[in-house]
Amino acid sequence: MSLDQLRAGFRGQLLQQDDAGYEDARKVYNAMIDRRPRLIARCVDAADVMAAVQYGRENGLLTAIRGGGHNGGGLGVCDDGLVIDLSRMRGTRVDPAARTVRVQGGCVGGDLDHATHAFGMATPGGTVSTTGVAGLTLGGGIGHLTRPCGLAIDNLLAADMVLADGRFVTASEKENPDLFWAIRGGGGNFGVVTSLQFRLHPVRVVSAGPTFWPVEQAAEVMAAYQEFILGAPEDISGFGAFLTVPPVPLFPSELHGRKMFAIIWCCTAAPEKAEKLTRPMRSVGKPALDHVGPVPFPVLQSLFDPLLPPGLQWYWRADFVKAFGKEAIAAHVAQASRMPAGLSQVHMYPIDGAAHRPAAKDTAFSYRDANFALVIVGVDPKPENAPMITQWCKDYFDAVHPFSSGGAYVNFMMDEGQERVKASFRDNYERLASLKKKYDPANFFRVNQNIRPA
Ligand SMILES: Cc1cc2nc3c(=O)[nH]c(=O)nc-3n(C[C@H](O)[C@H](O)[C@H](O)COP(=O)(O)OP(=O)(O)OC[C@H]3O[C@@H](n4cnc5c(N)ncnc54)[C@H](O)[C@@H]3O)c2cc1C
C-alpha cells in the first residue's frame, strides 16, 4: 500500500513532518521524550486502524500505538516510523441495565468517569483523569477502586482489536480466550485495541481526601499504614505516598514546600463506616493535615490533574512489594527525605483485596501475591533539572529494590530491557511469548514492554 492509497481511504488525519499540527501531534505527556515519527495516523474508526496497520506492515515501518500518550517511557511514539494515534476515538456508551460501559481505544480516564458517573456507576481506572484507558488497562490498571473492585483487567469483559495481519477480532472469555488472557496484563503487544467493554459498579460518592504527616514521623506512620490497610475491609482504601506539599490554596501556606508521608483515601463504604474505620489510622502520630469527606468519584479522579499538566519532565522506576519490613521502611524514609523540591513523588498502591482473588495464571498480570505496587517518579517542569530528578529516582530505586518482590508493574516502568519485562511476567512469560508468536510472529507491535515471539 502506498501513502496515496492510504490517504484515499482514510477518514482521519495523516500528518507528516512538514504538516501543520505535526509538532503538537508528536508530543507525548512526558516532555523528556522527544521523538519524530515519519507519519502520524490519527484514526477515527476501526477501518482507519486496519488501513494504518496494513500500511505500516507493508512498508516495514516501526509502529507505535498511541492511546492517551501518558506512558513514562514514551511508548506511544517512535522515531522515524508510524504512530497509530487513537486520540480521536473517544466515544463511550453505557448500558445501565447490563451495568457495562464500552469505550473507544483513545478514551482517557476522564471520558470513562464522565460517562459512567451520570448513571451512578464506575469501573476501576487510574488516579489522573488524562491517562489513556487502553494503555492503562492493557498493563493491568491500578487505582482508587483496586481494593474493592479489582484491577481494570478484572473488570474487562471484551476488547475489539486489529491484529498485526490486519484482521479485526474480539477478545473475550468466549471469543479468542487465549488472546483475552494475554491482553489482561500483556500491554500493547498483541494488536491495536479499538474498543473495550467493562463491568460497572455502583460508585457515586466516595469518602476521600488526604491525611499528611511530616516526613519526620514517616517511619512510624508507614509501618502503621501497612498494617492498617492490609487488615482493612475492601471498601476502605487509600494509597500511601511521599510528596512535597504543593504551594496551592488547597493547602495551608505553612505546609507549602514541606515533605510529607501521605495517605490519599478513597473509601466506597458508607460515610459513617468510612469515618469510624479510618479514624484510628488518621489518629496515628500527629497529622499535619487531615481532610477526608464525601467527594463525587470523578472529582477525586481528577484531583491531581492541575498539579500534573502535560509537558513536565518525568523519570520512572517501580517494583512490586509484598511487605515493607523495618529496614525497607528506613531506606524509604532516608531516600524520601532527599526528594527534590517540587513535584517528585513516591506512591505505594495497595493491590490486595479484590485484586488478589484471581490466581497468578488467570491473567497475564502475574503478581497477584504482591500487596503494593510501588512507583518512584522524579518530576520537574525544567528540562535542566532532568538529570537531577533522574539520579534521585535511580538512587531511591537502588536503595529499596532489594526489599521488593523482583518485578514491576509494566505501566510504571521506563524502557528497562528484556530481563525486567520477564521479571514482571514471571511464570506467565513463556505462555505470553507463544501467544505473541501466534498473533504477531514478526513482532510488528514492538514499541512496548516487549514480549518477543517464542
Ligand atoms: C500522571 C500519570 C498517572 C498515572 N497513574 C496511573 C494509575 O493510577 N494507575 C495505573 O495503572 N497507571 C497509571 N499511570 C501509568 C499508565 O498506566 C501508563 O503510562 C500507560 O501506558 C498509559 O496509557 P496511555 O494510553 O495513556 O499511554 P500511551 O503512551 O498512549 O501508550 C502506551 C502504550 O500502551 C499501549 N497502548 C495504548 N493504547 C493502546 C491501544 N488502544 N491498543 C493497544 N495498545 C495500546 C501501547 O503499547 C503503547 O505503546 C499513570 C501515568 C501518568 C503519566
The ligand as a MOL file (V3000), in Angstrom:
LIG
                    3D

  0  0  0     0  0            999 V3000
M  V30 BEGIN CTAB
M  V30 COUNTS 53 58 0 0 0
M  V30 BEGIN ATOM
M  V30 1 C 0.3530 11.1870 35.5120 0
M  V30 2 C 0.2310 9.7030 35.3680 0
M  V30 3 C -0.5580 9.0000 36.2550 0
M  V30 4 C -0.6840 7.6130 36.1390 0
M  V30 5 N -1.4690 6.9450 37.0440 0
M  V30 6 C -1.6590 5.6140 36.9070 0
M  V30 7 C -2.5280 4.9280 37.7880 0
M  V30 8 O -3.1110 5.4980 38.6980 0
M  V30 9 N -2.6950 3.5980 37.6020 0
M  V30 10 C -2.0750 2.9160 36.5990 0
M  V30 11 O -2.2870 1.7180 36.4880 0
M  V30 12 N -1.2210 3.5540 35.7560 0
M  V30 13 C -1.0140 4.8780 35.8920 0
M  V30 14 N -0.1610 5.5250 35.0310 0
M  V30 15 C 0.6370 4.7410 34.0830 0
M  V30 16 C -0.1560 4.4350 32.8250 0
M  V30 17 O -0.9590 3.2990 33.0440 0
M  V30 18 C 0.7950 4.1530 31.6670 0
M  V30 19 O 1.5600 5.3050 31.4490 0
M  V30 20 C 0.0460 3.7440 30.3950 0
M  V30 21 O 0.9760 3.2820 29.4450 0
M  V30 22 C -0.7080 4.9110 29.8390 0
M  V30 23 O -1.5010 4.5570 28.7710 0
M  V30 24 P -1.7460 5.6100 27.5820 0
M  V30 25 O -2.7320 5.0090 26.6700 0
M  V30 26 O -2.0250 6.9490 28.1520 0
M  V30 27 O -0.2870 5.6420 27.0030 0
M  V30 28 P 0.3440 5.7760 25.5330 0
M  V30 29 O 1.6430 6.4620 25.7700 0
M  V30 30 O -0.6000 6.3450 24.5600 0
M  V30 31 O 0.5690 4.2690 25.1510 0
M  V30 32 C 1.4410 3.4610 25.8780 0
M  V30 33 C 1.4650 2.0680 25.3470 0
M  V30 34 O 0.2090 1.4810 25.6460 0
M  V30 35 C -0.2090 0.6810 24.5840 0
M  V30 36 N -1.4920 1.1870 24.0830 0
M  V30 37 C -2.0740 2.3960 24.3260 0
M  V30 38 N -3.2670 2.4450 23.7270 0
M  V30 39 C -3.4320 1.2750 23.0820 0
M  V30 40 C -4.4630 0.7330 22.2710 0
M  V30 41 N -5.5900 1.4000 22.0100 0
M  V30 42 N -4.2910 -0.5180 21.7680 0
M  V30 43 C -3.1760 -1.2230 22.0280 0
M  V30 44 N -2.1650 -0.7540 22.7680 0
M  V30 45 C -2.3020 0.4800 23.3050 0
M  V30 46 C 0.8550 0.6760 23.5600 0
M  V30 47 O 1.7300 -0.3990 23.7720 0
M  V30 48 C 1.6130 1.9510 23.8440 0
M  V30 49 O 2.9020 1.8540 23.4190 0
M  V30 50 C -0.0080 6.9190 35.1090 0
M  V30 51 C 0.7700 7.6310 34.2050 0
M  V30 52 C 0.8990 9.0160 34.3340 0
M  V30 53 C 1.7770 9.7640 33.3970 0
M  V30 END ATOM
M  V30 BEGIN BOND
M  V30 1 1 1 2
M  V30 2 1 2 3
M  V30 3 2 2 52
M  V30 4 2 3 4
M  V30 5 1 4 5
M  V30 6 1 4 50
M  V30 7 2 5 6
M  V30 8 1 6 7
M  V30 9 1 6 13
M  V30 10 2 7 8
M  V30 11 1 7 9
M  V30 12 1 9 10
M  V30 13 2 10 11
M  V30 14 1 10 12
M  V30 15 2 12 13
M  V30 16 1 13 14
M  V30 17 1 14 15
M  V30 18 1 14 50
M  V30 19 1 15 16
M  V30 20 1 16 17
M  V30 21 1 16 18
M  V30 22 1 18 19
M  V30 23 1 18 20
M  V30 24 1 20 21
M  V30 25 1 20 22
M  V30 26 1 22 23
M  V30 27 1 23 24
M  V30 28 2 24 25
M  V30 29 1 24 26
M  V30 30 1 24 27
M  V30 31 1 27 28
M  V30 32 2 28 29
M  V30 33 1 28 30
M  V30 34 1 28 31
M  V30 35 1 31 32
M  V30 36 1 32 33
M  V30 37 1 33 34
M  V30 38 1 33 48
M  V30 39 1 34 35
M  V30 40 1 35 36
M  V30 41 1 35 46
M  V30 42 1 36 37
M  V30 43 1 36 45
M  V30 44 2 37 38
M  V30 45 1 38 39
M  V30 46 1 39 40
M  V30 47 2 39 45
M  V30 48 1 40 41
M  V30 49 2 40 42
M  V30 50 1 42 43
M  V30 51 2 43 44
M  V30 52 1 44 45
M  V30 53 1 46 47
M  V30 54 1 46 48
M  V30 55 1 48 49
M  V30 56 2 50 51
M  V30 57 1 51 52
M  V30 58 1 52 53
M  V30 END BOND
M  V30 END CTAB
M  END
